[in-house]
């Protein structure tokens, strides 16, 4: 089980100095579902930066382990505490001052020591708990996900084995495209369908949640049909295309000798010295051509091949061949076909909410492992309120096989808050105080099923004349005042709540003048 409980940041460029409680470790043992920490707060409170910072810190631990490097260039110091399996770990960092400049960090690693959210005052007091870095445990993966084009996460093209997994929509450090997102989605589909026995079941559940039919079809365009898709391809011609493409007698390529096809490195690494493998892929290409698997594109000489992942009799061994054909640049992804209300559609034609959920959750399906940390930034973007109200429950059900994972989610949605179970969830609320410094509060409440008004008032602290809970508080006070014998003790107990409500009302709000009158005549005298 991996759970982050506490994070303290000092001199963070965007967040300044802040303490965050993200869970209560002592209350979350033996939970049979992933734990979700929801971070809420107004715009400008740095929710996205918090997720980025958490990923940066934990990624550094992995760099330390794999490279042996013990210095980092994070421009802040931190204190983080989390639980892994049955042990609790706390890591503190501090600046080293050299020639009056802060140039490095020192790190201390602790295991199962009594927790106090302040810096260690005396090293000797905690010596029995101090551990070496080699004994430090941390998550198996950090998975970051966002559907925003300007997400704050570090962009990185990731291998399946990498500790850090970027699942945002950007295709480079600064750009995003639907085509690249779909291509990444397809790569995940093929690899996970072969290696993960739960993947297709999860895909069906996701389609059901989004009210799609049981169909998920990837369409590929074929390339160089006169060579690869005649039904008579030979091993000799296949090899010549990648090894002697410049030969004038070879009519299927007009490339210069110094300009090989971009997929040649893949061929050289996985096929060139594997004669039997070449024969196998050639036979497969001839099978496709002769078996009626190829379709004709409307008003085009091009052809296409489709693979439906949810077809009952699909041969999973075929997935590897499809993956290789794409990497050999013999076929290329054209799109994904879905079906709703007996109508077929391309993934580019579905709603933005449907698209974002498909892209993000299939990505997480493909990367998640036991003890993963999953960071999701504002998943409610483009989602219908009905889906927002079911998002956390759906997340917990889909990933129920990974109860050891911790999901940390930022949101502005009161609908998502209403889907939180107190047993396996928490809410961390961010606010700026009068000095514009960030403050956080861990809200320990089971908000599952709460009404919008209740959450807006008790969680988001949104108060207005249109809020039923504010009206209720004012109504109770007016009821006390209306009695002949005013219970002054009860009225005085309402003083703090009245003052709080008043401080959050606009000057032109009529309730504000009413509260001031009550305070003057009945409370303050």
URCOR-V785564 format. One line per field, one symbol per residue. ss: DSSP state (H for helix, E for strand, L for the rest). phi: phi as a letter, one per 20 degrees, with the letter a starting at -180 (. if undefined). A space follows every 50 residues. Layout:
ss = ???
phi = ???
This chain:
ss = LEEEEEEEEEEELLLEEEEEELLLHHHLLLLLLLEEEEEEELLLLLHHHH HHHHHHHHHHHHHHHHHLLLLLLLLLEEEEEEEELLEEEEEEEEEEEELL EEEEEEEEEEELLLLLLLLLLLHHHHHHHEELHHHLLLLLEEEEEELLLL LLLLLLLLLLLLLEEELLLELLLLLELHHHHHHHHHHHHHHHHHHLLLHH HHHHHHHHHLLLLLLLEEEEEELLHHHHLLLLLLHHHHHHHHHLLLLLLL LLLLLLLLLLLLLHHHHHHHLLLLHHHHHHHHHHHHHHHHLLLLEELLLL LLEEEEEELLLLLLLLHHHHHHHHHHHLLLEEEEEEEEEELLEEEEHHHL LHHHHHHHHHHHHHHHHLLLLEEEEEELLLLLLLHHHHHHHHHHHHHHLL LLLLLEEEEEELLHHHHLLLLLLLEEEEEEEELLLLLEEEEEELLLLLLL LHHHHHHHLLLLLLLLLHHHHHHHHHHHHHHHLLLLLHHHHHHLHHHHHH HHHLLLLLLHHHHHHHHHHHHHHLL
phi = .dbedbbddclfgddmdbdcddadgfdcfleebfeddddcrfgnengfff fffffffffffffgfednfddcdfeadbcccbdclddddccdcbfdeclm dedbcdccdcclegebfcffecgffcffdfceffeedbgfbdddbbdefd fefffbfdegeffececfefecfcccbfffffffffgfgffffeddfeff fffffffffemeefbbdeddeeclgfdecencfdfffffffddcfefffe febceffecfffeggffffdcgedgffffffffffffgfeenfedeeflb efcccdcefdffefefffgfffgffffemecbfdrcdcbblmdebeffde ffffffffffffffgfdfcgmedddcdlffgmefggfffdffgfgfffdf fcfeedddcdadefffgfdeeffcbbcdddbeefemefccceeebeefnf fffffgeedelecafeefffgfffffffffffffeffffffffegfffff fffdefgeffffffffffffeddem
